[in-house]
């Protein structure tokens, strides 16, 4: 298979998988394990099959990069486990630089989406006040900082932003 054929296959698989993840995230608020774990397993298999000698290393490096990028956000409850595993599946199919680019673009898109959502619901000012109080407590009193509460009823699906980021990053590589 030619290099462009390999890129085309991984692009098709990842765009399809992230669209399925987006659908389930929007409908049920979760990205299923069957999807994320099968992406990781098939990505490792794909990398080993097409990359002579470097496949396993590439896949594990992609998974590890995604884990490093999302682990802290998951622990802070700012990102769901399904989102983190979806990015690990993307990393298994690609390479560390690709999953890094996808994560950065997804976070930027998700941040813009969150601001627009808060603005639309009239909650942007209240969030800004809580954020200012939190940030001032961190900088002024490192030991007595206030905790920034995350309202779990206001969670926003992140899967669609990951899917959009995959399309953007693949699109960038075509320019």
C-alpha positions as CSV (number, residue, x, y, z in Angstrom):
1,X,0.0,0.0,0.0
2,X,1.4,3.4,-0.9
3,X,2.0,6.1,1.7
4,X,-1.0,8.1,0.5
5,X,-3.1,5.0,0.7
6,X,-2.1,4.5,4.3
7,X,-2.9,8.1,5.1
8,X,-6.3,7.7,3.4
9,X,-7.1,4.5,5.3
10,X,-6.3,6.0,8.7
11,X,-8.1,9.2,7.8
12,X,-11.3,7.3,6.8
13,X,-11.1,5.1,9.9
14,X,-10.5,8.0,12.3
15,X,-13.1,10.3,10.8
16,X,-15.7,7.5,10.9
17,X,-14.8,6.5,14.4
18,X,-14.9,10.1,15.7
19,X,-18.2,10.7,14.1
20,X,-19.6,7.6,15.8
21,X,-18.1,8.9,19.1
22,X,-19.7,12.3,18.5
23,X,-23.1,10.8,17.9
24,X,-23.0,8.6,21.1
25,X,-21.5,11.6,23.1
26,X,-24.3,13.8,22.0
27,X,-27.1,11.2,22.5
28,X,-26.0,9.5,25.7
29,X,-23.3,11.8,27.1
30,X,-20.7,8.9,26.8
31,X,-18.2,7.5,24.4
32,X,-18.4,3.7,24.6
33,X,-15.5,1.5,25.6
34,X,-16.2,-0.8,22.7
35,X,-15.3,2.0,20.3
36,X,-12.3,3.4,22.1
37,X,-10.7,0.1,23.0
38,X,-11.3,-1.3,19.5
39,X,-9.7,1.9,18.1
40,X,-6.6,1.4,20.2
41,X,-6.3,-2.3,19.4
42,X,-6.9,-1.9,15.7
43,X,-4.6,1.1,15.6
44,X,-1.7,-0.9,17.2
45,X,-2.4,-3.7,14.7
46,X,-2.5,-1.3,11.8
47,X,0.8,0.4,12.8
48,X,2.6,-2.9,13.2
49,X,1.2,-4.1,9.8
50,X,2.2,-1.0,7.8
51,X,5.3,0.3,9.6
52,X,8.3,-1.9,9.3
53,X,9.8,-2.2,12.7
54,X,8.5,1.1,14.1
55,X,4.8,0.3,14.2
56,X,4.4,-0.8,17.8
57,X,6.7,2.1,19.0
58,X,4.6,4.6,17.0
59,X,1.3,3.3,18.3
60,X,2.4,3.2,21.9
61,X,4.0,6.6,21.6
62,X,0.7,8.0,20.2
63,X,-1.3,6.4,23.0
64,X,1.2,7.6,25.6
65,X,1.1,11.2,24.3
66,X,-2.7,11.2,24.4
67,X,-2.6,9.9,28.0
68,X,-0.1,12.5,29.1
69,X,-2.1,15.3,27.4
70,X,-5.5,14.2,28.9
71,X,-4.6,12.5,32.2
72,X,-4.5,15.7,34.2
73,X,-7.7,17.0,32.6
74,X,-9.4,13.7,33.4
75,X,-8.3,13.9,37.1
76,X,-9.6,17.4,37.3
77,X,-12.9,16.2,35.9
78,X,-12.6,18.7,33.1
79,X,-12.5,15.8,30.5
80,X,-14.4,12.5,30.5
81,X,-12.7,9.1,30.4
82,X,-14.3,8.4,27.0
83,X,-12.7,11.6,25.5
84,X,-9.3,10.6,26.9
85,X,-9.6,7.1,25.5
86,X,-10.8,8.4,22.1
87,X,-7.7,10.5,21.9
88,X,-5.6,7.5,22.8
89,X,-7.3,5.6,20.0
90,X,-6.4,8.4,17.6
91,X,-2.8,8.2,18.9
92,X,-2.7,4.5,18.2
93,X,-3.6,5.0,14.6
94,X,-1.3,8.0,14.0
95,X,1.7,9.3,15.8
96,X,2.5,11.6,18.8
97,X,2.6,14.9,16.7
98,X,-0.8,14.2,15.1
99,X,-2.6,13.4,18.4
100,X,-0.9,16.5,20.0
101,X,-2.3,18.7,17.2
102,X,-5.7,17.1,17.4
103,X,-5.8,17.6,21.2
104,X,-4.7,21.3,20.9
105,X,-7.3,22.0,18.2
106,X,-10.0,20.2,20.0
107,X,-9.3,22.1,23.2
108,X,-9.4,25.4,21.3
109,X,-12.6,24.5,19.6
110,X,-14.1,23.2,22.8
111,X,-13.1,26.4,24.7
112,X,-14.8,28.5,22.1
113,X,-17.8,26.3,22.2
114,X,-18.0,26.5,26.0
115,X,-17.8,30.3,25.9
116,X,-20.5,30.5,23.3
117,X,-22.7,28.1,25.3
118,X,-22.2,30.2,28.5
119,X,-23.0,33.4,26.5
120,X,-26.1,31.8,24.9
121,X,-27.4,30.7,28.3
122,X,-26.6,34.0,30.0
123,X,-24.1,32.4,32.4
124,X,-20.8,33.9,31.1
125,X,-20.7,36.7,33.7
126,X,-21.2,34.3,36.6
127,X,-18.6,31.9,35.3
128,X,-16.1,34.8,34.9
129,X,-16.7,36.0,38.5
130,X,-16.1,32.4,39.8
131,X,-13.0,32.0,37.7
132,X,-11.6,35.4,38.8
133,X,-12.1,34.4,42.5
134,X,-10.5,31.0,41.9
135,X,-7.5,32.5,40.1
136,X,-6.9,35.3,42.7
137,X,-7.1,32.7,45.5
138,X,-4.4,30.6,43.8
139,X,-2.1,33.5,43.2
140,X,-2.6,35.3,46.5
141,X,-3.0,32.3,48.9
142,X,-1.4,29.1,47.5
143,X,-2.2,27.1,50.6
144,X,-5.7,28.5,51.1
145,X,-6.9,28.4,47.6
146,X,-10.6,28.1,46.8
147,X,-11.7,25.2,44.8
148,X,-13.2,25.9,41.3
149,X,-16.4,23.9,41.4
150,X,-17.4,22.2,38.2
151,X,-21.2,22.0,37.8
152,X,-21.6,18.6,36.3
153,X,-25.1,19.5,35.1
154,X,-23.5,21.9,32.7
155,X,-21.1,19.4,31.1
156,X,-20.7,19.7,27.3
157,X,-20.0,16.8,25.0
158,X,-16.4,17.0,23.9
159,X,-16.5,14.2,21.3
160,X,-17.8,16.5,18.5
161,X,-14.8,18.9,19.1
162,X,-12.4,15.9,18.8
163,X,-14.0,14.8,15.5
164,X,-13.8,18.4,14.2
165,X,-10.2,18.6,15.2
166,X,-9.4,15.3,13.4
167,X,-10.9,16.8,10.2
168,X,-9.0,20.1,10.7
169,X,-5.6,18.4,11.3
170,X,-6.0,16.0,8.4
171,X,-7.2,18.9,6.2
172,X,-4.1,20.9,7.3
173,X,-1.8,18.1,6.1
174,X,-3.5,18.2,2.6
175,X,-2.6,21.9,2.1
